[in-house]
Amino acid sequence: MSKKFTPKVLTANDLLSGDVIYWDKCGNWVLDFENALFLNTEELARQTLRLAQNQAKHLIGMYLADAEIDEDLKPRPTHFREYFRAMGPSNYHHGKQAKLQ
């Protein structure tokens, strides 16, 4: 029995900056999870992954991560690992974590 599809966002790591990045609706890589393209069908997720893989130059670890839509109609992570990655490094207060304050 195949597993039921759950919505996704496309994510990877940028080798040059070290940042966690997300594919947006314009086909660009962005830093914020909430700006990621919400992939609500399996076919769209597969097509997007193939397109991004063909354009990957300085990326590593590209994959589809589970997501859901929040009350502001923006994607948000459904798993703690993706939430942790979206918040940035945890070794000191900087970058994405500093924006929350």
Protein Blocks (a to p, Z undefined) as FASTA:
>chain_A
ZZdddddddddddfknopacdddfkopacfblklpccdfbfklmmmmmmmmmmmpmbbgh
iacddddddfkopacdfbfklmmmmnopakbgehjlmmmZZ
